[in-house]
Amino acid sequence: MPPPLEIGRLDDRVTVQTLVETVDPYGQAVQDWSEGIEVWARVRPPTGREAVNADQLKVGLSHIVTMRYRANLDESGQVLHGDEVLRITYVRPDEMRLMMDLFCVRQAGETEADV
């Protein structure tokens, strides 16, 4: 596990959304994205080693989002970074549950306006 990240390196503002189930006016269950929470994070492309490890886990990878640990995040969520929609494919918390890495795949053709 990498050494703890200096908080000053979390210099990207992102919105983290989770999939929630609601009921429409006709009583049907509908899944939609939550309003989301804004957090400071570090968004970066993966290194060669991280890309190989992700390939071994059979998860796609285009970005790694590092942020403070949040217990309610899992692979069903997504991250909005600027106009990009990044789907979470794998969540890796550190041992002390202070920070976490979200392995994400950019959704081609989707922007924040589409979500």
C-alpha positions as protocol buffer text, in pm:
chain_id: "A"
residue {
  index: 1
  type: MET
  ca { x: 0 y: 0 z: 0 }
}
residue {
  index: 2
  type: PRO
  ca { x: 139 y: 343 z: -89 }
}
residue {
  index: 3
  type: PRO
  ca { x: 232 y: 588 z: 187 }
}
residue {
  index: 4
  type: PRO
  ca { x: -46 y: 818 z: 310 }
}
residue {
  index: 5
  type: LEU
  ca { x: -134 y: 1092 z: 67 }
}
residue {
  index: 6
  type: GLU
  ca { x: -81 y: 1449 z: 174 }
}
residue {
  index: 7
  type: ILE
  ca { x: -421 y: 1615 z: 201 }
}
residue {
  index: 8
  type: GLY
  ca { x: -294 y: 1907 z: -12 }
}
residue {
  index: 9
  type: ARG
  ca { x: -268 y: 1664 z: -306 }
}
residue {
  index: 10
  type: LEU
  ca { x: -646 y: 1622 z: -305 }
}
residue {
  index: 11
  type: ASP
  ca { x: -695 y: 1914 z: -541 }
}
residue {
  index: 12
  type: ASP
  ca { x: -978 y: 1798 z: -770 }
}
residue {
  index: 13
  type: ARG
  ca { x: -1340 y: 1865 z: -679 }
}
residue {
  index: 14
  type: VAL
  ca { x: -1555 y: 1565 z: -771 }
}
residue {
  index: 15
  type: THR
  ca { x: -1913 y: 1454 z: -711 }
}
residue {
  index: 16
  type: VAL
  ca { x: -1967 y: 1097 z: -593 }
}
residue {
  index: 17
  type: GLN
  ca { x: -2305 y: 946 z: -676 }
}
residue {
  index: 18
  type: THR
  ca { x: -2467 y: 622 z: -566 }
}
residue {
  index: 19
  type: LEU
  ca { x: -2744 y: 426 z: -732 }
}
residue {
  index: 20
  type: VAL
  ca { x: -3070 y: 456 z: -540 }
}
residue {
  index: 21
  type: GLU
  ca { x: -3404 y: 291 z: -593 }
}
residue {
  index: 22
  type: THR
  ca { x: -3718 y: 503 z: -581 }
}
residue {
  index: 23
  type: VAL
  ca { x: -4083 y: 449 z: -672 }
}
residue {
  index: 24
  type: ASP
  ca { x: -4235 y: 633 z: -968 }
}
residue {
  index: 25
  type: PRO
  ca { x: -4593 y: 773 z: -964 }
}
residue {
  index: 26
  type: TYR
  ca { x: -4719 y: 439 z: -1101 }
}
residue {
  index: 27
  type: GLY
  ca { x: -4569 y: 239 z: -815 }
}
residue {
  index: 28
  type: GLN
  ca { x: -4284 y: 94 z: -1022 }
}
residue {
  index: 29
  type: ALA
  ca { x: -3933 y: 67 z: -880 }
}
residue {
  index: 30
  type: VAL
  ca { x: -3692 y: 295 z: -1065 }
}
residue {
  index: 31
  type: GLN
  ca { x: -3315 y: 317 z: -1024 }
}
residue {
  index: 32
  type: ASP
  ca { x: -3156 y: 658 z: -1052 }
}
residue {
  index: 33
  type: TRP
  ca { x: -2837 y: 836 z: -945 }
}
residue {
  index: 34
  type: SER
  ca { x: -2839 y: 1019 z: -612 }
}
residue {
  index: 35
  type: GLU
  ca { x: -2774 y: 1391 z: -600 }
}
residue {
  index: 36
  type: GLY
  ca { x: -2426 y: 1302 z: -482 }
}
residue {
  index: 37
  type: ILE
  ca { x: -2177 y: 1453 z: -247 }
}
residue {
  index: 38
  type: GLU
  ca { x: -1894 y: 1686 z: -341 }
}
residue {
  index: 39
  type: VAL
  ca { x: -1553 y: 1589 z: -207 }
}
residue {
  index: 40
  type: TRP
  ca { x: -1189 y: 1676 z: -265 }
}
residue {
  index: 41
  type: ALA
  ca { x: -999 y: 1403 z: -445 }
}
residue {
  index: 42
  type: ARG
  ca { x: -701 y: 1334 z: -665 }
}
residue {
  index: 43
  type: VAL
  ca { x: -791 y: 1213 z: -1015 }
}
residue {
  index: 44
  type: ARG
  ca { x: -512 y: 1062 z: -1222 }
}
residue {
  index: 45
  type: PRO
  ca { x: -445 y: 805 z: -1492 }
}
residue {
  index: 46
  type: PRO
  ca { x: -313 y: 469 z: -1371 }
}
residue {
  index: 47
  type: THR
  ca { x: 55 y: 383 z: -1372 }
}
residue {
  index: 48
  type: GLY
  ca { x: 172 y: 83 z: -1575 }
}
residue {
  index: 49
  type: ARG
  ca { x: 183 y: -141 z: -1269 }
}
residue {
  index: 50
  type: GLU
  ca { x: -168 y: -37 z: -1158 }
}
residue {
  index: 51
  type: ALA
  ca { x: -304 y: -103 z: -1506 }
}
residue {
  index: 52
  type: VAL
  ca { x: -153 y: -455 z: -1505 }
}
residue {
  index: 53
  type: ASN
  ca { x: -293 y: -525 z: -1156 }
}
residue {
  index: 54
  type: ALA
  ca { x: -637 y: -403 z: -1264 }
}
residue {
  index: 55
  type: ASP
  ca { x: -620 y: -630 z: -1567 }
}
residue {
  index: 56
  type: GLN
  ca { x: -547 y: -925 z: -1337 }
}
residue {
  index: 57
  type: LEU
  ca { x: -857 y: -834 z: -1133 }
}
residue {
  index: 58
  type: LYS
  ca { x: -1056 y: -823 z: -1458 }
}
residue {
  index: 59
  type: VAL
  ca { x: -1165 y: -464 z: -1404 }
}
residue {
  index: 60
  type: GLY
  ca { x: -1139 y: -188 z: -1659 }
}
residue {
  index: 61
  type: LEU
  ca { x: -934 y: 113 z: -1566 }
}
residue {
  index: 62
  type: SER
  ca { x: -899 y: 462 z: -1709 }
}
residue {
  index: 63
  type: HIS
  ca { x: -870 y: 672 z: -1391 }
}
residue {
  index: 64
  type: ILE
  ca { x: -784 y: 631 z: -1025 }
}
residue {
  index: 65
  type: VAL
  ca { x: -966 y: 860 z: -785 }
}
residue {
  index: 66
  type: THR
  ca { x: -802 y: 892 z: -442 }
}
residue {
  index: 67
  type: MET
  ca { x: -1013 y: 1039 z: -165 }
}
residue {
  index: 68
  type: ARG
  ca { x: -1081 y: 1019 z: 206 }
}
residue {
  index: 69
  type: TYR
  ca { x: -1243 y: 692 z: 313 }
}
residue {
  index: 70
  type: ARG
  ca { x: -1622 y: 665 z: 288 }
}
residue {
  index: 71
  type: ALA
  ca { x: -1785 y: 343 z: 409 }
}
residue {
  index: 72
  type: ASN
  ca { x: -2090 y: 374 z: 182 }
}
residue {
  index: 73
  type: LEU
  ca { x: -1905 y: 357 z: -152 }
}
residue {
  index: 74
  type: ASP
  ca { x: -1891 y: 43 z: -361 }
}
residue {
  index: 75
  type: GLU
  ca { x: -1873 y: -67 z: -725 }
}
residue {
  index: 76
  type: SER
  ca { x: -2229 y: 48 z: -796 }
}
residue {
  index: 77
  type: GLY
  ca { x: -2132 y: 417 z: -775 }
}
residue {
  index: 78
  type: GLN
  ca { x: -1989 y: 674 z: -1011 }
}
residue {
  index: 79
  type: VAL
  ca { x: -1777 y: 986 z: -995 }
}
residue {
  index: 80
  type: LEU
  ca { x: -1843 y: 1308 z: -1186 }
}
residue {
  index: 81
  type: HIS
  ca { x: -1520 y: 1492 z: -1266 }
}
residue {
  index: 82
  type: GLY
  ca { x: -1577 y: 1799 z: -1477 }
}
residue {
  index: 83
  type: ASP
  ca { x: -1770 y: 1674 z: -1778 }
}
residue {
  index: 84
  type: GLU
  ca { x: -1653 y: 1315 z: -1736 }
}
residue {
  index: 85
  type: VAL
  ca { x: -1856 y: 1030 z: -1587 }
}
residue {
  index: 86
  type: LEU
  ca { x: -1629 y: 773 z: -1422 }
}
residue {
  index: 87
  type: ARG
  ca { x: -1793 y: 441 z: -1326 }
}
residue {
  index: 88
  type: ILE
  ca { x: -1638 y: 275 z: -1022 }
}
residue {
  index: 89
  type: THR
  ca { x: -1515 y: -76 z: -1099 }
}
residue {
  index: 90
  type: TYR
  ca { x: -1315 y: -149 z: -784 }
}
residue {
  index: 91
  type: VAL
  ca { x: -1276 y: 11 z: -440 }
}
residue {
  index: 92
  type: ARG
  ca { x: -947 y: -24 z: -252 }
}
residue {
  index: 93
  type: PRO
  ca { x: -937 y: 127 z: 99 }
}
residue {
  index: 94
  type: ASP
  ca { x: -607 y: 157 z: 284 }
}
residue {
  index: 95
  type: GLU
  ca { x: -546 y: -58 z: 591 }
}
residue {
  index: 96
  type: MET
  ca { x: -641 y: 214 z: 838 }
}
residue {
  index: 97
  type: ARG
  ca { x: -952 y: 318 z: 644 }
}
residue {
  index: 98
  type: LEU
  ca { x: -830 y: 676 z: 614 }
}
residue {
  index: 99
  type: MET
  ca { x: -802 y: 697 z: 236 }
}
residue {
  index: 100
  type: MET
  ca { x: -935 y: 496 z: -56 }
}
residue {
  index: 101
  type: ASP
  ca { x: -862 y: 446 z: -425 }
}
residue {
  index: 102
  type: LEU
  ca { x: -1152 y: 414 z: -666 }
}
residue {
  index: 103
  type: PHE
  ca { x: -1054 y: 234 z: -985 }
}
residue {
  index: 104
  type: CYS
  ca { x: -1277 y: 386 z: -1252 }
}
residue {
  index: 105
  type: VAL
  ca { x: -1364 y: 357 z: -1619 }
}
residue {
  index: 106
  type: ARG
  ca { x: -1461 y: 663 z: -1820 }
}
residue {
  index: 107
  type: GLN
  ca { x: -1801 y: 620 z: -1979 }
}
residue {
  index: 108
  type: ALA
  ca { x: -1755 y: 697 z: -2347 }
}
residue {
  index: 109
  type: GLY
  ca { x: -2007 y: 942 z: -2485 }
}
residue {
  index: 110
  type: GLU
  ca { x: -2157 y: 1027 z: -2144 }
}
residue {
  index: 111
  type: THR
  ca { x: -2117 y: 1364 z: -1985 }
}
residue {
  index: 112
  type: GLU
  ca { x: -2248 y: 1508 z: -1662 }
}
residue {
  index: 113
  type: ALA
  ca { x: -2544 y: 1657 z: -1853 }
}
residue {
  index: 114
  type: ASP
  ca { x: -2652 y: 1305 z: -1958 }
}
residue {
  index: 115
  type: VAL
  ca { x: -2657 y: 1169 z: -1604 }
}
